[in-house]
Amino acid sequence: MDNGLFWFLAVAPLTVIVSFVVHWLTIAGVDSAERRLPLCRGAYLGLSAQLVAFAWLIALVLQPARTATLLAAGAMTLSFVGDIFNLQFDAVRKRVGEPLFYGILAFAAAQILYIAAFLSVIPPGILVSSAWFLALLAVLVIVPAVLFRLRVYNPERPVSIMRAAFGYGFILGAMAAVAVAAAVLRGGSWYVVAAGALCFLLSDAIMGETTMYGRHPKTEFQVPWFTYLAAQGLILLGLALS
């Protein structure tokens, strides 16, 4: 991994994280998630938009016509769409009713594109030939399902959200399994990608047991968004360096 290139490309995601922390400090005195959300929507969507710009800069300018980065840029764009739904803007809620369902669908599509991006660099045959990869895949698919049953499932929440969240866990787990397997096989910048994938797992696990379930701690949006922005930045950075 070229250290100079790493730090050059890392400036954008690091700036996003630092900006998020600064914003978080400005709302530290607001004592509820309900009061914090209107103060956060614009800032969070803006930070997500910066990562979209970063992804397309890599795909179209720094590494033009490279399949992996084009797919990753598409994944980040779909994630941005998911962010619009998950931030539950009043105008969006009035049009679609329950925006979280559509947010889950957008993120499921994004994870599929990330998997495709990884597999465009690491041939599927190499992964499948490793018995430990299949074991890892099983673990990272089963664990989200178990966590869903224990911490996310709420029969009082809309059935559409519960079903979508359950199915999404399998896709997310598969994405993380491919990323971690690629890191073990290739090392280098794939460790950065794997770290991002694991941060994605953590972010969505936290969101699952809070927003999806219907719990609303004060940091309902801050903790998952911090890990989410870190996840996206690490995946994009790692793929650009791979």
Disulfide bonds with the S-S distance in Angstrom:
none
